[in-house]
Amino acid sequence: MKRFGRTGAFVAAAVSLIAVYAASATPIPLYGLYRTADGLTYTDLSLSSVVYFVGAVSSLLFFGRISDHLGRRVGAVLTISLMVLAAASFMTIHSAMPLLIGRLLQGLSCGLASTALAAWVVDTEPKRPAWVAPAILSCGPMTGLTLGGLTSGTLVELSNHPRLVPYLAIMGVLAVCLALCVRSMETVPSKPGVLSSLKPRIGLPQTARRAFRLGVFTFVPTWGIGGFYQAFGPVMAMEYLNSPSAVAAALVFASTMAPSPIGAYLAGRLSTANGQRVGMIAFTLSVTGIVITLSMGLLVPFLVASVCAGISQGAVLSSSIQSVVSRVSAEQRANVLGLIYATSYTGAAVPTLIAGQLSETFSLVQILCGYATMAAVGCAVILLFVRNRPAHGTA
């Protein structure tokens, strides 16, 4: 069988990366339907986000280097296959268990995608234009999440079978991606040591420890609000903003995801220290705006505040990550990035789990006040302790 060359493999890997993240957002617009028709609780919805993040962290920790031994193509096939199994599980939802199983599989798939598919993109990146591969890696996941959520929401509204059609559609897309990956060239020949690669290797050099400790105060609140929107976005649209449509649910979810690359671009015009400071101030004010507009039931102002939160989130995250990785060698960056993402996923999972438990007693507006407080604490720490570093960024 004749395989695609370097360009074909790059297209296959890039499209598959976006498609996997699009698939991970497909069930979210249906959360309102599952809650009203199947009686899923706030706790069930929050647990669905928690198991997703747990799956992603586990995949990063234990399977992050598996494609270095089995090859990128095998890693891609595993990634896409897990996402197809997740979609099949969602098609049987009438209780919480299929949702939780599917979201766990999605987390495992997305964790693998961020290593195997991302590495394949880097392996096959074109020499010109040089910006294409970095753009795919930085914006591809957010683009996929946005496209997946909005497409799913639209299909739910237009279809007579909303429980099936979004999943059948994304399974078709994933099948095409699977065929493309199977036909693409391999860039990493298989080699022994796959079992030893399952042992987590995450390290933090001494030179980056202070920057990382400060970065935690940005990773946790920003990823935390993302986890909250994943779990409760459709519920906020339906019960607080008087917008029961699945498209509105998708817009609420996408409002914090889609603008993030804009913030990353804007932060590139600032020093890393100022990017962290300005980003956290804007993020804290935006979350405060989210609380106020949600409590008043104002959809458009709520979406505006959410978009501002997404932009500021992108700015502060890119600045914080840069402040850490600029202090380590190229050989150390993969492990350090693994630690950053594991911390970020955990920072999303734990608050979401707590929010799910509190949702049985407190309103979502009251719970969001806790997220606003968390953002304010992070903002205060950044303003007090981040120092300018003229040559390389922040300390």
C-alpha positions as CSV (number, residue, x, y, z in Angstrom):
1,M,0.0,0.0,0.0
2,K,1.4,3.3,-1.1
3,R,1.5,5.7,1.9
4,F,1.2,9.5,2.0
5,G,4.5,11.4,2.2
6,R,5.5,14.1,4.6
7,T,2.9,16.6,3.6
8,G,0.1,14.0,3.6
9,A,1.1,12.8,7.1
10,F,1.2,16.4,8.4
11,V,-2.3,17.0,7.1
12,A,-3.6,13.7,8.6
13,A,-2.0,14.4,12.0
14,A,-3.2,18.0,12.1
15,V,-6.8,17.2,11.0
16,S,-6.9,14.3,13.4
17,L,-5.7,16.4,16.3
18,I,-8.5,19.0,15.7
19,A,-11.1,16.2,15.1
20,V,-10.3,14.5,18.4
21,Y,-10.8,17.6,20.4
22,A,-14.0,18.4,18.4
23,A,-15.3,14.9,19.4
24,S,-14.5,15.6,23.0
25,A,-16.9,18.6,22.9
26,T,-19.7,16.8,21.1
27,P,-21.6,15.6,24.2
28,I,-21.6,18.9,26.1
29,P,-24.5,20.6,24.3
30,L,-26.6,17.6,25.2
31,Y,-26.1,17.9,29.0
32,G,-29.3,19.9,29.3
33,L,-31.2,17.1,27.6
34,Y,-29.7,14.5,29.7
35,R,-30.5,16.4,32.8
36,T,-34.2,17.0,31.9
37,A,-35.0,13.7,30.2
38,D,-32.8,11.2,32.1
39,G,-32.6,12.9,35.5
40,L,-28.8,13.4,35.6
41,T,-27.9,15.5,38.6
42,Y,-25.4,18.4,39.0
43,T,-23.1,15.8,40.7
44,D,-23.3,13.5,37.7
45,L,-22.4,16.4,35.3
46,S,-19.5,17.5,37.4
47,L,-18.2,14.0,37.7
48,S,-18.3,13.7,33.9
49,S,-15.8,16.5,33.8
50,V,-13.7,15.1,36.6
51,V,-13.3,11.7,35.0
52,Y,-12.4,13.4,31.7
53,F,-9.6,15.4,33.4
54,V,-8.5,12.2,35.4
55,G,-8.3,10.3,32.1
56,A,-6.2,13.1,30.5
57,V,-3.8,13.3,33.4
58,S,-3.4,9.5,33.5
59,S,-2.7,9.5,29.8
60,L,-0.1,12.2,30.0
61,L,1.6,10.6,32.9
62,F,1.6,6.9,31.8
63,F,1.2,6.9,28.0
64,G,2.9,10.2,27.1
65,R,5.9,8.4,25.5
66,I,4.2,5.4,24.1
67,S,4.4,6.7,20.5
68,D,8.2,7.0,20.9
69,H,8.3,3.2,21.0
70,L,5.2,2.0,19.1
71,G,5.4,4.7,16.4
72,R,3.3,7.8,15.7
73,R,0.9,5.9,13.5
74,V,0.0,3.3,16.1
75,G,-0.4,6.1,18.7
76,A,-2.7,8.0,16.4
77,V,-4.8,4.8,15.8
78,L,-5.1,4.3,19.5
79,T,-6.1,7.9,20.1
80,I,-8.9,7.9,17.4
81,S,-10.1,4.4,18.4
82,L,-10.6,5.5,22.0
83,M,-12.6,8.5,20.9
84,V,-14.8,6.3,18.7
85,L,-15.5,4.0,21.6
86,A,-16.4,7.1,23.7
87,A,-19.0,8.2,21.1
88,A,-20.5,4.7,21.0
89,S,-20.9,4.9,24.8
90,F,-22.6,8.3,24.6
91,M,-25.2,6.8,22.2
92,T,-26.5,4.6,25.0
93,I,-26.9,7.3,27.7
94,H,-30.0,7.0,29.8
95,S,-28.2,7.1,33.1
96,A,-24.9,8.5,34.4
97,M,-22.6,5.5,33.8
98,P,-22.4,5.6,30.0
99,L,-21.6,9.3,30.3
100,L,-18.9,8.8,32.8
101,I,-17.3,5.9,30.8
102,G,-17.4,7.9,27.6
103,R,-15.8,11.0,29.2
104,L,-13.1,8.9,30.8
105,L,-12.3,7.4,27.3
106,Q,-12.3,10.9,25.9
107,G,-9.8,12.1,28.5
108,L,-7.5,9.2,27.7
109,S,-7.8,10.0,24.0
110,C,-7.1,13.7,24.4
111,G,-4.1,13.0,26.6
112,L,-2.7,10.7,23.9
113,A,-3.6,13.2,21.2
114,S,-1.5,15.9,22.9
115,T,1.5,13.6,22.8
116,A,1.3,11.2,19.8
117,L,-0.6,13.4,17.3
118,A,1.1,16.6,18.4
119,A,4.5,14.9,18.0
120,W,3.5,13.6,14.6
121,V,2.6,17.2,13.6
122,V,6.1,18.3,14.8
123,D,7.8,15.4,13.0
124,T,6.2,16.3,9.6
125,E,5.9,20.1,9.9
126,P,6.5,21.9,6.6
127,K,9.5,24.2,6.3
128,R,7.3,26.9,4.8
129,P,5.3,28.6,6.1
130,A,7.1,28.0,9.4
131,W,4.1,29.2,11.5
132,V,1.7,26.5,10.5
133,A,2.8,23.7,12.9
134,P,3.0,26.0,16.0
135,A,-0.4,27.4,15.1
136,I,-1.9,23.9,14.9
137,L,-0.3,22.9,18.2
138,S,-1.4,26.0,20.1
139,C,-4.8,26.7,18.5
140,G,-5.8,23.3,17.2
141,P,-7.3,21.9,20.4
142,M,-9.3,25.1,21.2
143,T,-10.5,25.3,17.6
144,G,-11.6,21.6,17.7
145,L,-13.5,22.2,21.0
146,T,-15.3,25.2,19.5
147,L,-16.2,23.5,16.2
148,G,-17.3,20.3,18.0
149,G,-19.5,22.1,20.5
150,L,-21.1,24.4,17.9
151,T,-21.6,21.6,15.4
152,S,-23.1,19.3,17.9
153,G,-25.4,22.0,19.3
154,T,-26.6,22.8,15.7
155,L,-27.3,19.1,15.0
156,V,-29.1,18.6,18.2
157,E,-31.5,21.5,17.3
158,L,-32.0,20.4,13.7
159,S,-32.2,16.6,14.0
160,N,-35.1,14.4,14.9
161,H,-32.7,12.1,16.7
162,P,-30.5,14.4,18.8
163,R,-29.2,11.6,20.9
164,L,-27.7,9.8,17.9
165,V,-26.9,12.2,15.0
166,P,-24.1,14.3,16.6
167,Y,-22.2,11.1,17.5
168,L,-22.8,9.4,14.2
169,A,-21.5,12.6,12.5
170,I,-18.3,12.8,14.5
171,M,-17.7,9.0,14.2
172,G,-17.8,9.5,10.4
173,V,-15.2,12.3,10.7
174,L,-13.0,10.1,13.0
175,A,-13.3,7.2,10.5
176,V,-11.9,9.4,7.8
177,C,-9.1,10.6,10.1
178,L,-8.3,7.0,10.9
179,A,-8.1,6.1,7.3
180,L,-5.8,9.0,6.6
181,C,-3.5,8.1,9.5
182,V,-3.2,4.5,8.4
183,R,-2.2,5.6,4.9
184,S,0.4,8.1,6.3
185,M,4.2,7.6,6.6
186,E,5.7,6.6,9.9
187,T,8.3,9.0,11.3
188,V,9.4,7.0,14.4
189,P,10.2,3.3,13.8
190,S,9.1,1.0,16.6
191,K,11.7,0.1,19.2
192,P,11.8,-1.9,22.5
193,G,11.1,-0.3,25.9
194,V,7.4,0.3,25.7
195,L,6.8,-1.1,29.2
196,S,9.5,1.1,30.7
197,S,8.0,4.1,28.9
198,L,4.9,3.7,31.1
199,K,6.8,4.8,34.1
200,P,6.0,8.5,34.7
201,R,9.0,10.9,34.2
202,I,8.1,14.4,35.3
203,G,10.8,16.6,36.6
204,L,11.2,20.3,37.5
205,P,14.7,21.8,37.4
206,Q,15.8,24.0,40.3
207,T,16.0,27.0,37.9
208,A,12.2,26.8,37.1
209,R,10.8,26.0,40.5
210,R,9.9,29.5,41.7
211,A,8.3,30.3,38.3
212,F,6.4,27.1,38.4
213,R,5.1,27.7,42.0
214,L,3.9,31.2,40.9
215,G,2.4,29.7,37.7
216,V,0.3,27.3,39.7
217,F,-1.7,30.4,40.9
218,T,-2.6,31.0,37.3
219,F,-3.0,27.4,36.1
220,V,-5.5,26.4,38.7
221,P,-8.0,29.3,38.5
222,T,-8.0,29.5,34.7
223,W,-8.3,25.8,34.1
224,G,-10.8,25.6,37.0
225,I,-13.2,28.0,35.3
226,G,-12.8,25.9,32.1
227,G,-13.8,22.8,34.0
228,F,-16.8,24.6,35.5
229,Y,-18.0,25.6,32.0
230,Q,-17.6,22.0,30.7
231,A,-19.7,20.6,33.6
232,F,-22.3,23.4,34.0
233,G,-22.3,25.5,30.8
234,P,-25.5,23.9,29.3
235,V,-27.2,24.1,32.7
236,M,-26.3,27.8,33.1
237,A,-27.8,28.5,29.6
238,M,-31.0,26.6,30.4
239,E,-31.7,27.4,34.0
240,Y,-30.1,30.8,34.5
241,L,-30.0,32.5,31.1
242,N,-33.4,31.3,29.9
243,S,-31.9,29.8,26.7
244,P,-32.8,26.1,26.5
245,S,-31.5,25.5,23.0
246,A,-28.5,23.3,22.5
247,V,-26.9,26.0,20.3
248,A,-27.0,28.4,23.3
249,A,-25.4,25.7,25.5
250,A,-22.6,25.3,22.9
251,L,-22.1,29.1,22.7
252,V,-21.7,29.3,26.5
253,F,-19.2,26.5,26.4
254,A,-17.3,27.9,23.4
255,S,-17.3,31.5,24.8
256,T,-14.3,30.8,27.1
257,M,-12.5,28.4,24.7
258,A,-12.5,30.0,21.3
259,P,-11.0,33.4,22.3
260,S,-8.0,31.9,24.1
261,P,-5.6,32.1,21.1
262,I,-6.3,35.8,20.9
263,G,-5.1,36.3,24.4
264,A,-2.0,34.3,23.6
265,Y,-1.3,36.5,20.6
266,L,-1.8,39.7,22.7
267,A,0.5,38.4,25.4
268,G,3.3,38.0,22.9
269,R,3.5,41.8,22.7
270,L,4.2,42.0,26.4
271,S,6.9,40.8,28.7
272,T,6.0,37.5,30.5
273,A,5.8,39.4,33.8
274,N,3.4,42.0,32.4
275,G,1.4,39.3,30.5
276,Q,0.9,37.5,33.8
277,R,-0.1,40.7,35.7
278,V,-2.4,42.1,33.0
279,G,-3.9,38.7,32.3
280,M,-4.7,37.9,35.9
281,I,-6.3,41.3,36.5
282,A,-8.4,41.0,33.4
283,F,-9.3,37.4,34.2
284,T,-10.4,38.2,37.8
285,L,-12.5,41.1,36.5
286,S,-14.0,38.9,33.8
287,V,-15.0,36.2,36.3
288,T,-16.6,38.8,38.5
289,G,-18.6,40.0,35.5
290,I,-19.6,36.4,34.8
291,V,-21.0,36.1,38.3
292,I,-22.9,39.4,38.1
293,T,-24.4,38.7,34.6
294,L,-25.3,35.1,35.5
295,S,-27.1,36.2,38.6
296,M,-29.1,38.7,36.6
297,G,-29.9,36.3,33.8
298,L,-28.4,38.4,31.0
299,L,-27.3,36.2,28.2
300,V,-25.4,38.6,25.9
301,P,-23.5,40.4,28.7
302,F,-22.7,37.0,30.2
303,L,-21.2,35.8,26.8
304,V,-19.2,39.1,26.6
305,A,-17.8,38.5,30.1
306,S,-17.0,34.9,29.2
307,V,-15.2,35.9,26.0
308,C,-13.1,38.4,28.0
309,A,-12.3,35.6,30.5
310,G,-11.2,33.4,27.6
311,I,-9.0,36.1,26.1
312,S,-7.4,36.9,29.5
313,Q,-7.0,33.2,30.2
314,G,-5.1,32.7,27.0
315,A,-2.8,35.7,27.8
316,V,-2.0,34.6,31.4
317,L,-1.5,30.9,30.5
318,S,0.9,31.6,27.6
319,S,2.9,34.0,29.8
320,S,3.0,31.7,32.7
321,I,4.1,28.7,30.6
322,Q,6.8,30.8,28.9
323,S,8.0,32.0,32.3
324,V,8.7,28.4,33.3
325,V,10.0,26.8,30.0
326,S,12.3,29.7,29.4
327,R,14.3,28.6,32.4
328,V,15.0,25.0,31.3
329,S,17.0,23.4,28.5
330,A,15.4,22.0,25.4
331,E,15.9,18.5,26.6
332,Q,14.0,19.2,29.8
333,R,11.0,21.0,28.3
334,A,8.9,17.9,27.5
335,N,9.0,16.7,31.1
336,V,8.3,20.3,32.4
337,L,5.4,20.7,30.0
338,G,4.0,17.4,31.2
339,L,4.1,18.6,34.8
340,I,2.4,21.9,33.8
341,Y,-0.4,20.1,32.0
342,A,-0.9,17.5,34.7
343,T,-1.1,20.4,37.3
344,S,-3.6,22.2,35.1
345,Y,-5.8,19.2,34.5
346,T,-5.8,18.5,38.3
347,G,-6.5,22.2,38.9
348,A,-9.6,21.8,36.7
349,A,-10.7,18.4,38.2
350,V,-10.5,19.1,41.9
351,P,-12.6,22.4,41.9
352,T,-15.1,20.8,39.5
353,L,-15.5,17.8,41.9
354,I,-16.0,20.1,44.8
355,A,-18.5,22.2,42.8
356,G,-20.5,19.1,42.0
357,Q,-20.8,18.3,45.7
358,L,-21.7,21.8,46.6
359,S,-24.3,22.1,43.8
360,E,-26.7,20.0,45.8
361,T,-26.8,22.7,48.5
362,F,-25.7,26.0,46.8
363,S,-26.7,27.7,43.6
364,L,-24.3,27.8,40.7
365,V,-24.0,31.6,41.2
366,Q,-22.9,31.1,44.8
367,I,-20.4,28.4,43.6
368,L,-19.0,30.8,41.0
369,C,-18.3,33.3,43.7
370,G,-15.8,30.7,45.0
371,Y,-14.1,30.6,41.6
372,A,-14.0,34.4,41.6
373,T,-12.4,34.3,45.0
374,M,-9.8,31.8,43.7
375,A,-9.0,34.1,40.8
376,A,-8.6,37.0,43.1
377,V,-6.2,35.1,45.3
378,G,-4.2,34.1,42.3
379,C,-4.2,37.7,41.0
380,A,-2.9,39.0,44.3
381,V,-0.1,36.5,44.4
382,I,1.0,37.3,40.9
383,L,0.9,41.1,41.5
384,L,2.9,40.7,44.8
385,F,5.5,38.2,43.8
386,V,6.1,38.2,40.0
387,R,9.3,40.1,39.2
388,N,10.5,41.5,35.9
389,R,13.3,39.7,34.3
390,P,14.6,41.8,31.4
391,A,16.5,39.2,29.6
392,H,14.2,36.2,29.8
393,G,10.8,37.0,31.4
394,T,9.6,36.6,34.9
395,A,10.8,35.0,38.0
